[in-house]
Amino acid sequence: MTGSGRATVQVWYAEEGWGVLESPSTPGGCWAHFSHIEMTGYHSLDAGDAVDFRWESADQDGYAYRATWVRKVK
């Protein structure tokens, strides 16, 4: 299963390069990795940032969803 939508960054571990996105379409959180963030320069997010994202069903570090593309909303 795949989908897309808008989410809020729940937590971001900059030193590890990953975090969790919160969205009604991905209950329990969606795991996200810095390599899937569309931006120039250093790829990182902050808790509370709004993002557009695409996701897929996956078993990733205890999360049922994994982001495949993330872009910060300006």
mmCIF file of the N, C-alpha and C atoms, coordinates in Angstrom:
data_MODEL
# 
_entry.id   MODEL 
# 
loop_
_atom_site.group_PDB 
_atom_site.id 
_atom_site.type_symbol 
_atom_site.label_atom_id 
_atom_site.label_alt_id 
_atom_site.label_comp_id 
_atom_site.label_asym_id 
_atom_site.label_entity_id 
_atom_site.label_seq_id 
_atom_site.pdbx_PDB_ins_code 
_atom_site.Cartn_x 
_atom_site.Cartn_y 
_atom_site.Cartn_z 
_atom_site.occupancy 
_atom_site.B_iso_or_equiv 
_atom_site.pdbx_formal_charge 
_atom_site.auth_seq_id 
_atom_site.auth_comp_id 
_atom_site.auth_asym_id 
_atom_site.auth_atom_id 
_atom_site.pdbx_PDB_model_num 
ATOM 1   N N  . MET A 1 1  ? 0.836  -1.172 0.000  1.00 0.00 ? 1  MET A N  1 
ATOM 2   C CA . MET A 1 1  ? 0.000  0.000  0.000  1.00 0.00 ? 1  MET A CA 1 
ATOM 3   C C  . MET A 1 1  ? 0.889  1.247  0.000  1.00 0.00 ? 1  MET A C  1 
ATOM 4   N N  . THR A 1 2  ? 0.488  2.263  -0.760 1.00 0.00 ? 2  THR A N  1 
ATOM 5   C CA . THR A 1 2  ? 1.213  3.528  -0.823 1.00 0.00 ? 2  THR A CA 1 
ATOM 6   C C  . THR A 1 2  ? 0.230  4.687  -0.728 1.00 0.00 ? 2  THR A C  1 
ATOM 7   N N  . GLY A 1 3  ? 0.748  5.868  -0.474 1.00 0.00 ? 3  GLY A N  1 
ATOM 8   C CA . GLY A 1 3  ? -0.101 7.050  -0.404 1.00 0.00 ? 3  GLY A CA 1 
ATOM 9   C C  . GLY A 1 3  ? 0.733  8.304  -0.306 1.00 0.00 ? 3  GLY A C  1 
ATOM 10  N N  . SER A 1 4  ? 0.040  9.425  -0.195 1.00 0.00 ? 4  SER A N  1 
ATOM 11  C CA . SER A 1 4  ? 0.721  10.707 -0.060 1.00 0.00 ? 4  SER A CA 1 
ATOM 12  C C  . SER A 1 4  ? -0.155 11.646 0.746  1.00 0.00 ? 4  SER A C  1 
ATOM 13  N N  . GLY A 1 5  ? 0.422  12.729 1.214  1.00 0.00 ? 5  GLY A N  1 
ATOM 14  C CA . GLY A 1 5  ? -0.346 13.694 1.988  1.00 0.00 ? 5  GLY A CA 1 
ATOM 15  C C  . GLY A 1 5  ? 0.545  14.697 2.667  1.00 0.00 ? 5  GLY A C  1 
ATOM 16  N N  . ARG A 1 6  ? 0.005  15.328 3.681  1.00 0.00 ? 6  ARG A N  1 
ATOM 17  C CA . ARG A 1 6  ? 0.731  16.314 4.476  1.00 0.00 ? 6  ARG A CA 1 
ATOM 18  C C  . ARG A 1 6  ? 0.893  15.751 5.880  1.00 0.00 ? 6  ARG A C  1 
ATOM 19  N N  . ALA A 1 7  ? 2.047  16.034 6.472  1.00 0.00 ? 7  ALA A N  1 
ATOM 20  C CA . ALA A 1 7  ? 2.348  15.527 7.814  1.00 0.00 ? 7  ALA A CA 1 
ATOM 21  C C  . ALA A 1 7  ? 3.073  16.594 8.616  1.00 0.00 ? 7  ALA A C  1 
ATOM 22  N N  . THR A 1 8  ? 3.196  16.329 9.890  1.00 0.00 ? 8  THR A N  1 
ATOM 23  C CA . THR A 1 8  ? 3.990  17.155 10.798 1.00 0.00 ? 8  THR A CA 1 
ATOM 24  C C  . THR A 1 8  ? 5.131  16.294 11.320 1.00 0.00 ? 8  THR A C  1 
ATOM 25  N N  . VAL A 1 9  ? 6.316  16.869 11.370 1.00 0.00 ? 9  VAL A N  1 
ATOM 26  C CA . VAL A 1 9  ? 7.458  16.144 11.927 1.00 0.00 ? 9  VAL A CA 1 
ATOM 27  C C  . VAL A 1 9  ? 7.248  16.034 13.434 1.00 0.00 ? 9  VAL A C  1 
ATOM 28  N N  . GLN A 1 10 ? 7.093  14.810 13.905 1.00 0.00 ? 10 GLN A N  1 
ATOM 29  C CA . GLN A 1 10 ? 6.876  14.556 15.333 1.00 0.00 ? 10 GLN A CA 1 
ATOM 30  C C  . GLN A 1 10 ? 8.192  14.651 16.098 1.00 0.00 ? 10 GLN A C  1 
ATOM 31  N N  . VAL A 1 11 ? 9.220  14.021 15.540 1.00 0.00 ? 11 VAL A N  1 
ATOM 32  C CA . VAL A 1 11 ? 10.553 14.030 16.154 1.00 0.00 ? 11 VAL A CA 1 
ATOM 33  C C  . VAL A 1 11 ? 11.573 13.850 15.031 1.00 0.00 ? 11 VAL A C  1 
ATOM 34  N N  . TRP A 1 12 ? 12.746 14.482 15.183 1.00 0.00 ? 12 TRP A N  1 
ATOM 35  C CA . TRP A 1 12 ? 13.803 14.324 14.191 1.00 0.00 ? 12 TRP A CA 1 
ATOM 36  C C  . TRP A 1 12 ? 15.138 14.172 14.908 1.00 0.00 ? 12 TRP A C  1 
ATOM 37  N N  . TYR A 1 13 ? 15.839 13.074 14.607 1.00 0.00 ? 13 TYR A N  1 
ATOM 38  C CA . TYR A 1 13 ? 17.142 12.778 15.196 1.00 0.00 ? 13 TYR A CA 1 
ATOM 39  C C  . TYR A 1 13 ? 18.224 13.163 14.186 1.00 0.00 ? 13 TYR A C  1 
ATOM 40  N N  . ALA A 1 14 ? 18.619 14.433 14.196 1.00 0.00 ? 14 ALA A N  1 
ATOM 41  C CA . ALA A 1 14 ? 19.554 14.957 13.194 1.00 0.00 ? 14 ALA A CA 1 
ATOM 42  C C  . ALA A 1 14 ? 20.875 14.191 13.180 1.00 0.00 ? 14 ALA A C  1 
ATOM 43  N N  . GLU A 1 15 ? 21.366 13.816 14.362 1.00 0.00 ? 15 GLU A N  1 
ATOM 44  C CA . GLU A 1 15 ? 22.648 13.114 14.430 1.00 0.00 ? 15 GLU A CA 1 
ATOM 45  C C  . GLU A 1 15 ? 22.572 11.717 13.822 1.00 0.00 ? 15 GLU A C  1 
ATOM 46  N N  . GLU A 1 16 ? 21.376 11.147 13.741 1.00 0.00 ? 16 GLU A N  1 
ATOM 47  C CA . GLU A 1 16 ? 21.191 9.822  13.153 1.00 0.00 ? 16 GLU A CA 1 
ATOM 48  C C  . GLU A 1 16 ? 20.575 9.893  11.760 1.00 0.00 ? 16 GLU A C  1 
ATOM 49  N N  . GLY A 1 17 ? 20.020 11.052 11.390 1.00 0.00 ? 17 GLY A N  1 
ATOM 50  C CA . GLY A 1 17 ? 19.490 11.241 10.043 1.00 0.00 ? 17 GLY A CA 1 
ATOM 51  C C  . GLY A 1 17 ? 18.111 10.666 9.794  1.00 0.00 ? 17 GLY A C  1 
ATOM 52  N N  . TRP A 1 18 ? 17.309 10.527 10.838 1.00 0.00 ? 18 TRP A N  1 
ATOM 53  C CA . TRP A 1 18 ? 15.961 10.000 10.633 1.00 0.00 ? 18 TRP A CA 1 
ATOM 54  C C  . TRP A 1 18 ? 15.007 10.601 11.659 1.00 0.00 ? 18 TRP A C  1 
ATOM 55  N N  . GLY A 1 19 ? 13.719 10.409 11.381 1.00 0.00 ? 19 GLY A N  1 
ATOM 56  C CA . GLY A 1 19 ? 12.705 10.899 12.300 1.00 0.00 ? 19 GLY A CA 1 
ATOM 57  C C  . GLY A 1 19 ? 11.358 10.271 12.006 1.00 0.00 ? 19 GLY A C  1 
ATOM 58  N N  . VAL A 1 20 ? 10.331 10.815 12.645 1.00 0.00 ? 20 VAL A N  1 
ATOM 59  C CA . VAL A 1 20 ? 8.983  10.268 12.525 1.00 0.00 ? 20 VAL A CA 1 
ATOM 60  C C  . VAL A 1 20 ? 8.030  11.385 12.112 1.00 0.00 ? 20 VAL A C  1 
ATOM 61  N N  . LEU A 1 21 ? 7.218  11.090 11.094 1.00 0.00 ? 21 LEU A N  1 
ATOM 62  C CA . LEU A 1 21 ? 6.199  12.017 10.611 1.00 0.00 ? 21 LEU A CA 1 
ATOM 63  C C  . LEU A 1 21 ? 4.851  11.583 11.155 1.00 0.00 ? 21 LEU A C  1 
ATOM 64  N N  . GLU A 1 22 ? 4.016  12.553 11.489 1.00 0.00 ? 22 GLU A N  1 
ATOM 65  C CA . GLU A 1 22 ? 2.689  12.273 12.035 1.00 0.00 ? 22 GLU A CA 1 
ATOM 66  C C  . GLU A 1 22 ? 1.636  12.742 11.037 1.00 0.00 ? 22 GLU A C  1 
ATOM 67  N N  . SER A 1 23 ? 0.733  11.822 10.659 1.00 0.00 ? 23 SER A N  1 
ATOM 68  C CA . SER A 1 23 ? -0.321 12.120 9.694  1.00 0.00 ? 23 SER A CA 1 
ATOM 69  C C  . SER A 1 23 ? -1.486 11.168 9.925  1.00 0.00 ? 23 SER A C  1 
ATOM 70  N N  . PRO A 1 24 ? -2.724 11.618 9.687  1.00 0.00 ? 24 PRO A N  1 
ATOM 71  C CA . PRO A 1 24 ? -3.872 10.714 9.821  1.00 0.00 ? 24 PRO A CA 1 
ATOM 72  C C  . PRO A 1 24 ? -3.786 9.499  8.888  1.00 0.00 ? 24 PRO A C  1 
ATOM 73  N N  . SER A 1 25 ? -3.082 9.645  7.756  1.00 0.00 ? 25 SER A N  1 
ATOM 74  C CA . SER A 1 25 ? -2.994 8.529  6.805  1.00 0.00 ? 25 SER A CA 1 
ATOM 75  C C  . SER A 1 25 ? -1.953 7.486  7.202  1.00 0.00 ? 25 SER A C  1 
ATOM 76  N N  . THR A 1 26 ? -1.124 7.790  8.215  1.00 0.00 ? 26 THR A N  1 
ATOM 77  C CA . THR A 1 26 ? -0.111 6.832  8.681  1.00 0.00 ? 26 THR A CA 1 
ATOM 78  C C  . THR A 1 26 ? -0.183 6.707  10.205 1.00 0.00 ? 26 THR A C  1 
ATOM 79  N N  . PRO A 1 27 ? -1.260 6.093  10.714 1.00 0.00 ? 27 PRO A N  1 
ATOM 80  C CA . PRO A 1 27 ? -1.419 5.986  12.168 1.00 0.00 ? 27 PRO A CA 1 
ATOM 81  C C  . PRO A 1 27 ? -0.245 5.257  12.823 1.00 0.00 ? 27 PRO A C  1 
ATOM 82  N N  . GLY A 1 28 ? 0.225  5.806  13.928 1.00 0.00 ? 28 GLY A N  1 
ATOM 83  C CA . GLY A 1 28 ? 1.368  5.216  14.621 1.00 0.00 ? 28 GLY A CA 1 
ATOM 84  C C  . GLY A 1 28 ? 2.690  5.802  14.181 1.00 0.00 ? 28 GLY A C  1 
ATOM 85  N N  . GLY A 1 29 ? 2.666  6.671  13.178 1.00 0.00 ? 29 GLY A N  1 
ATOM 86  C CA . GLY A 1 29 ? 3.880  7.337  12.717 1.00 0.00 ? 29 GLY A CA 1 
ATOM 87  C C  . GLY A 1 29 ? 4.445  6.747  11.448 1.00 0.00 ? 29 GLY A C  1 
ATOM 88  N N  . CYS A 1 30 ? 5.182  7.575  10.732 1.00 0.00 ? 30 CYS A N  1 
ATOM 89  C CA . CYS A 1 30 ? 5.829  7.179  9.480  1.00 0.00 ? 30 CYS A CA 1 
ATOM 90  C C  . CYS A 1 30 ? 7.316  7.468  9.605  1.00 0.00 ? 30 CYS A C  1 
ATOM 91  N N  . TRP A 1 31 ? 8.137  6.445  9.487  1.00 0.00 ? 31 TRP A N  1 
ATOM 92  C CA . TRP A 1 31 ? 9.586  6.567  9.580  1.00 0.00 ? 31 TRP A CA 1 
ATOM 93  C C  . TRP A 1 31 ? 10.102 7.310  8.352  1.00 0.00 ? 31 TRP A C  1 
ATOM 94  N N  . ALA A 1 32 ? 11.014 8.262  8.549  1.00 0.00 ? 32 ALA A N  1 
ATOM 95  C CA . ALA A 1 32 ? 11.581 9.028  7.430  1.00 0.00 ? 32 ALA A CA 1 
ATOM 96  C C  . ALA A 1 32 ? 13.094 9.122  7.571  1.00 0.00 ? 32 ALA A C  1 
ATOM 97  N N  . HIS A 1 33 ? 13.792 9.035  6.442  1.00 0.00 ? 33 HIS A N  1 
ATOM 98  C CA . HIS A 1 33 ? 15.253 9.105  6.402  1.00 0.00 ? 33 HIS A CA 1 
ATOM 99  C C  . HIS A 1 33 ? 15.673 10.364 5.652  1.00 0.00 ? 33 HIS A C  1 
ATOM 100 N N  . PHE A 1 34 ? 16.798 10.950 6.057  1.00 0.00 ? 34 PHE A N  1 
ATOM 101 C CA . PHE A 1 34 ? 17.250 12.200 5.442  1.00 0.00 ? 34 PHE A CA 1 
ATOM 102 C C  . PHE A 1 34 ? 17.448 12.083 3.934  1.00 0.00 ? 34 PHE A C  1 
ATOM 103 N N  . SER A 1 35 ? 17.781 10.907 3.432  1.00 0.00 ? 35 SER A N  1 
ATOM 104 C CA . SER A 1 35 ? 18.051 10.742 2.000  1.00 0.00 ? 35 SER A CA 1 
ATOM 105 C C  . SER A 1 35 ? 16.804 10.907 1.140  1.00 0.00 ? 35 SER A C  1 
ATOM 106 N N  . HIS A 1 36 ? 15.624 10.884 1.751  1.00 0.00 ? 36 HIS A N  1 
ATOM 107 C CA . HIS A 1 36 ? 14.378 11.054 1.003  1.00 0.00 ? 36 HIS A CA 1 
ATOM 108 C C  . HIS A 1 36 ? 13.832 12.474 1.069  1.00 0.00 ? 36 HIS A C  1 
ATOM 109 N N  . ILE A 1 37 ? 14.565 13.387 1.720  1.00 0.00 ? 37 ILE A N  1 
ATOM 110 C CA . ILE A 1 37 ? 14.127 14.779 1.815  1.00 0.00 ? 37 ILE A CA 1 
ATOM 111 C C  . ILE A 1 37 ? 14.570 15.528 0.565  1.00 0.00 ? 37 ILE A C  1 
ATOM 112 N N  . GLU A 1 38 ? 13.624 16.199 -0.090 1.00 0.00 ? 38 GLU A N  1 
ATOM 113 C CA . GLU A 1 38 ? 13.933 17.000 -1.270 1.00 0.00 ? 38 GLU A CA 1 
ATOM 114 C C  . GLU A 1 38 ? 14.262 18.421 -0.818 1.00 0.00 ? 38 GLU A C  1 
ATOM 115 N N  . MET A 1 39 ? 15.551 18.753 -0.818 1.00 0.00 ? 39 MET A N  1 
ATOM 116 C CA . MET A 1 39 ? 16.002 20.111 -0.487 1.00 0.00 ? 39 MET A CA 1 
ATOM 117 C C  . MET A 1 39 ? 17.469 20.228 -0.851 1.00 0.00 ? 39 MET A C  1 
ATOM 118 N N  . THR A 1 40 ? 17.946 21.454 -0.978 1.00 0.00 ? 40 THR A N  1 
ATOM 119 C CA . THR A 1 40 ? 19.359 21.664 -1.250 1.00 0.00 ? 40 THR A CA 1 
ATOM 120 C C  . THR A 1 40 ? 20.103 21.771 0.074  1.00 0.00 ? 40 THR A C  1 
ATOM 121 N N  . GLY A 1 41 ? 21.390 21.502 0.028  1.00 0.00 ? 41 GLY A N  1 
ATOM 122 C CA . GLY A 1 41 ? 22.197 21.597 1.236  1.00 0.00 ? 41 GLY A CA 1 
ATOM 123 C C  . GLY A 1 41 ? 21.977 20.419 2.172  1.00 0.00 ? 41 GLY A C  1 
ATOM 124 N N  . TYR A 1 42 ? 22.199 20.678 3.441  1.00 0.00 ? 42 TYR A N  1 
ATOM 125 C CA . TYR A 1 42 ? 22.075 19.652 4.479  1.00 0.00 ? 42 TYR A CA 1 
ATOM 126 C C  . TYR A 1 42 ? 20.620 19.226 4.625  1.00 0.00 ? 42 TYR A C  1 
ATOM 127 N N  . HIS A 1 43 ? 20.355 17.944 4.496  1.00 0.00 ? 43 HIS A N  1 
ATOM 128 C CA . HIS A 1 43 ? 18.998 17.403 4.560  1.00 0.00 ? 43 HIS A CA 1 
ATOM 129 C C  . HIS A 1 43 ? 18.606 17.089 5.995  1.00 0.00 ? 43 HIS A C  1 
ATOM 130 N N  . SER A 1 44 ? 17.813 17.962 6.593  1.00 0.00 ? 44 SER A N  1 
ATOM 131 C CA . SER A 1 44 ? 17.363 17.762 7.963  1.00 0.00 ? 44 SER A CA 1 
ATOM 132 C C  . SER A 1 44 ? 16.029 18.460 8.167  1.00 0.00 ? 44 SER A C  1 
ATOM 133 N N  . LEU A 1 45 ? 15.291 18.016 9.151  1.00 0.00 ? 45 LEU A N  1 
ATOM 134 C CA . LEU A 1 45 ? 14.004 18.608 9.509  1.00 0.00 ? 45 LEU A CA 1 
ATOM 135 C C  . LEU A 1 45 ? 14.010 18.905 11.001 1.00 0.00 ? 45 LEU A C  1 
ATOM 136 N N  . ASP A 1 46 ? 13.013 19.657 11.441 1.00 0.00 ? 46 ASP A N  1 
ATOM 137 C CA . ASP A 1 46 ? 12.854 19.969 12.858 1.00 0.00 ? 46 ASP A CA 1 
ATOM 138 C C  . ASP A 1 46 ? 11.464 19.550 13.308 1.00 0.00 ? 46 ASP A C  1 
ATOM 139 N N  . ALA A 1 47 ? 11.342 19.139 14.554 1.00 0.00 ? 47 ALA A N  1 
ATOM 140 C CA . ALA A 1 47 ? 10.030 18.803 15.111 1.00 0.00 ? 47 ALA A CA 1 
ATOM 141 C C  . ALA A 1 47 ? 9.100  19.997 14.918 1.00 0.00 ? 47 ALA A C  1 
ATOM 142 N N  . GLY A 1 48 ? 7.891  19.713 14.448 1.00 0.00 ? 48 GLY A N  1 
ATOM 143 C CA . GLY A 1 48 ? 6.902  20.752 14.201 1.00 0.00 ? 48 GLY A CA 1 
ATOM 144 C C  . GLY A 1 48 ? 6.835  21.216 12.761 1.00 0.00 ? 48 GLY A C  1 
ATOM 145 N N  . ASP A 1 49 ? 7.850  20.895 11.937 1.00 0.00 ? 49 ASP A N  1 
ATOM 146 C CA . ASP A 1 49 ? 7.815  21.273 10.522 1.00 0.00 ? 49 ASP A CA 1 
ATOM 147 C C  . ASP A 1 49 ? 6.646  20.595 9.821  1.00 0.00 ? 49 ASP A C  1 
ATOM 148 N N  . ALA A 1 50 ? 5.994  21.317 8.915  1.00 0.00 ? 50 ALA A N  1 
ATOM 149 C CA . ALA A 1 50 ? 4.970  20.730 8.048  1.00 0.00 ? 50 ALA A CA 1 
ATOM 150 C C  . ALA A 1 50 ? 5.662  20.241 6.783  1.00 0.00 ? 50 ALA A C  1 
ATOM 151 N N  . VAL A 1 51 ? 5.298  19.043 6.328  1.00 0.00 ? 51 VAL A N  1 
ATOM 152 C CA . VAL A 1 51 ? 5.905  18.458 5.132  1.00 0.00 ? 51 VAL A CA 1 
ATOM 153 C C  . VAL A 1 51 ? 4.837  17.808 4.261  1.00 0.00 ? 51 VAL A C  1 
ATOM 154 N N  . ASP A 1 52 ? 5.095  17.800 2.952  1.00 0.00 ? 52 ASP A N  1 
ATOM 155 C CA . ASP A 1 52 ? 4.360  16.943 2.037  1.00 0.00 ? 52 ASP A CA 1 
ATOM 156 C C  . ASP A 1 52 ? 5.188  15.675 1.929  1.00 0.00 ? 52 ASP A C  1 
ATOM 157 N N  . PHE A 1 53 ? 4.514  14.526 1.806  1.00 0.00 ? 53 PHE A N  1 
ATOM 158 C CA . PHE A 1 53 ? 5.283  13.283 1.761  1.00 0.00 ? 53 PHE A CA 1 
ATOM 159 C C  . PHE A 1 53 ? 4.543  12.187 1.011  1.00 0.00 ? 53 PHE A C  1 
ATOM 160 N N  . ARG A 1 54 ? 5.320  11.215 0.549  1.00 0.00 ? 54 ARG A N  1 
ATOM 161 C CA . ARG A 1 54 ? 4.792  9.972  -0.016 1.00 0.00 ? 54 ARG A CA 1 
ATOM 162 C C  . ARG A 1 54 ? 5.270  8.854  0.894  1.00 0.00 ? 54 ARG A C  1 
ATOM 163 N N  . TRP A 1 55 ? 4.448  7.835  1.034  1.00 0.00 ? 55 TRP A N  1 
ATOM 164 C CA . TRP A 1 55 ? 4.786  6.757  1.952  1.00 0.00 ? 55 TRP A CA 1 
ATOM 165 C C  . TRP A 1 55 ? 4.433  5.407  1.351  1.00 0.00 ? 55 TRP A C  1 
ATOM 166 N N  . GLU A 1 56 ? 5.006  4.370  1.955  1.00 0.00 ? 56 GLU A N  1 
ATOM 167 C CA . GLU A 1 56 ? 4.687  2.989  1.600  1.00 0.00 ? 56 GLU A CA 1 
ATOM 168 C C  . GLU A 1 56 ? 4.554  2.191  2.888  1.00 0.00 ? 56 GLU A C  1 
ATOM 169 N N  . SER A 1 57 ? 3.775  1.128  2.827  1.00 0.00 ? 57 SER A N  1 
ATOM 170 C CA . SER A 1 57 ? 3.680  0.212  3.966  1.00 0.00 ? 57 SER A CA 1 
ATOM 171 C C  . SER A 1 57 ? 5.004  -0.521 4.085  1.00 0.00 ? 57 SER A C  1 
ATOM 172 N N  . ALA A 1 58 ? 5.515  -0.611 5.288  1.00 0.00 ? 58 ALA A N  1 
ATOM 173 C CA . ALA A 1 58 ? 6.795  -1.282 5.515  1.00 0.00 ? 58 ALA A CA 1 
ATOM 174 C C  . ALA A 1 58 ? 6.941  -1.546 7.005  1.00 0.00 ? 58 ALA A C  1 
ATOM 175 N N  . ASP A 1 59 ? 7.777  -2.486 7.346  1.00 0.00 ? 59 ASP A N  1 
ATOM 176 C CA . ASP A 1 59 ? 8.132  -2.717 8.744  1.00 0.00 ? 59 ASP A CA 1 
ATOM 177 C C  . ASP A 1 59 ? 9.515  -2.116 8.932  1.00 0.00 ? 59 ASP A C  1 
ATOM 178 N N  . GLN A 1 60 ? 9.566  -0.864 9.364  1.00 0.00 ? 60 GLN A N  1 
ATOM 179 C CA . GLN A 1 60 ? 10.826 -0.138 9.478  1.00 0.00 ? 60 GLN A CA 1 
ATOM 180 C C  . GLN A 1 60 ? 11.036 0.312  10.918 1.00 0.00 ? 60 GLN A C  1 
ATOM 181 N N  . ASP A 1 61 ? 11.921 -0.334 11.621 1.00 0.00 ? 61 ASP A N  1 
ATOM 182 C CA . ASP A 1 61 ? 12.267 0.057  12.997 1.00 0.00 ? 61 ASP A CA 1 
ATOM 183 C C  . ASP A 1 61 ? 11.047 0.214  13.889 1.00 0.00 ? 61 ASP A C  1 
ATOM 184 N N  . GLY A 1 62 ? 10.072 -0.667 13.731 1.00 0.00 ? 62 GLY A N  1 
ATOM 185 C CA . GLY A 1 62 ? 8.880  -0.641 14.571 1.00 0.00 ? 62 GLY A CA 1 
ATOM 186 C C  . GLY A 1 62 ? 7.741  0.213  14.044 1.00 0.00 ? 62 GLY A C  1 
ATOM 187 N N  . TYR A 1 63 ? 7.916  0.843  12.887 1.00 0.00 ? 63 TYR A N  1 
ATOM 188 C CA . TYR A 1 63 ? 6.865  1.661  12.273 1.00 0.00 ? 63 TYR A CA 1 
ATOM 189 C C  . TYR A 1 63 ? 6.281  0.922  11.073 1.00 0.00 ? 63 TYR A C  1 
ATOM 190 N N  . ALA A 1 64 ? 4.971  1.038  10.893 1.00 0.00 ? 64 ALA A N  1 
ATOM 191 C CA . ALA A 1 64 ? 4.287  0.331  9.809  1.00 0.00 ? 64 ALA A CA 1 
ATOM 192 C C  . ALA A 1 64 ? 4.376  1.070  8.477  1.00 0.00 ? 64 ALA A C  1 
ATOM 193 N N  . TYR A 1 65 ? 4.908  2.305  8.494  1.00 0.00 ? 65 TYR A N  1 
ATOM 194 C CA . TYR A 1 65 ? 4.997  3.115  7.275  1.00 0.00 ? 65 TYR A CA 1 
ATOM 195 C C  . TYR A 1 65 ? 6.388  3.724  7.163  1.00 0.00 ? 65 TYR A C  1 
ATOM 196 N N  . ARG A 1 66 ? 6.836  3.871  5.894  1.00 0.00 ? 66 ARG A N  1 
ATOM 197 C CA . ARG A 1 66 ? 8.144  4.463  5.608  1.00 0.00 ? 66 ARG A CA 1 
ATOM 198 C C  . ARG A 1 66 ? 7.958  5.521  4.527  1.00 0.00 ? 66 ARG A C  1 
ATOM 199 N N  . ALA A 1 67 ? 8.520  6.709  4.750  1.00 0.00 ? 67 ALA A N  1 
ATOM 200 C CA . ALA A 1 67 ? 8.449  7.777  3.754  1.00 0.00 ? 67 ALA A CA 1 
ATOM 201 C C  . ALA A 1 67 ? 9.384  7.461  2.589  1.00 0.00 ? 67 ALA A C  1 
ATOM 202 N N  . THR A 1 68 ? 8.909  7.707  1.367  1.00 0.00 ? 68 THR A N  1 
ATOM 203 C CA . THR A 1 68 ? 9.732  7.508  0.174  1.00 0.00 ? 68 THR A CA 1 
ATOM 204 C C  . THR A 1 68 ? 10.124 8.832  -0.470 1.00 0.00 ? 68 THR A C  1 
ATOM 205 N N  . TRP A 1 69 ? 9.493  9.925  -0.050 1.00 0.00 ? 69 TRP A N  1 
ATOM 206 C CA . TRP A 1 69 ? 9.787  11.278 -0.538 1.00 0.00 ? 69 TRP A CA 1 
ATOM 207 C C  . TRP A 1 69 ? 9.223  12.266 0.474  1.00 0.00 ? 69 TRP A C  1 
ATOM 208 N N  . VAL A 1 70 ? 10.002 13.281 0.812  1.00 0.00 ? 70 VAL A N  1 
ATOM 209 C CA . VAL A 1 70 ? 9.577  14.287 1.794  1.00 0.00 ? 70 VAL A CA 1 
ATOM 210 C C  . VAL A 1 70 ? 10.021 15.666 1.300  1.00 0.00 ? 70 VAL A C  1 
ATOM 211 N N  . ARG A 1 71 ? 9.112  16.647 1.392  1.00 0.00 ? 71 ARG A N  1 
ATOM 212 C CA . ARG A 1 71 ? 9.463  18.030 1.060  1.00 0.00 ? 71 ARG A CA 1 
ATOM 213 C C  . ARG A 1 71 ? 8.841  18.959 2.092  1.00 0.00 ? 71 ARG A C  1 
ATOM 214 N N  . LYS A 1 72 ? 9.671  19.827 2.676  1.00 0.00 ? 72 LYS A N  1 
ATOM 215 C CA . LYS A 1 72 ? 9.199  20.787 3.674  1.00 0.00 ? 72 LYS A CA 1 
ATOM 216 C C  . LYS A 1 72 ? 8.261  21.791 3.014  1.00 0.00 ? 72 LYS A C  1 
ATOM 217 N N  . VAL A 1 73 ? 7.135  22.081 3.680  1.00 0.00 ? 73 VAL A N  1 
ATOM 218 C CA . VAL A 1 73 ? 6.179  23.066 3.186  1.00 0.00 ? 73 VAL A CA 1 
ATOM 219 C C  . VAL A 1 73 ? 6.721  24.445 3.524  1.00 0.00 ? 73 VAL A C  1 
ATOM 220 N N  . LYS A 1 74 ? 6.752  25.314 2.534  1.00 0.00 ? 74 LYS A N  1 
ATOM 221 C CA . LYS A 1 74 ? 7.303  26.666 2.746  1.00 0.00 ? 74 LYS A CA 1 
ATOM 222 C C  . LYS A 1 74 ? 6.281  27.608 3.298  1.00 0.00 ? 74 LYS A C  1 
# 
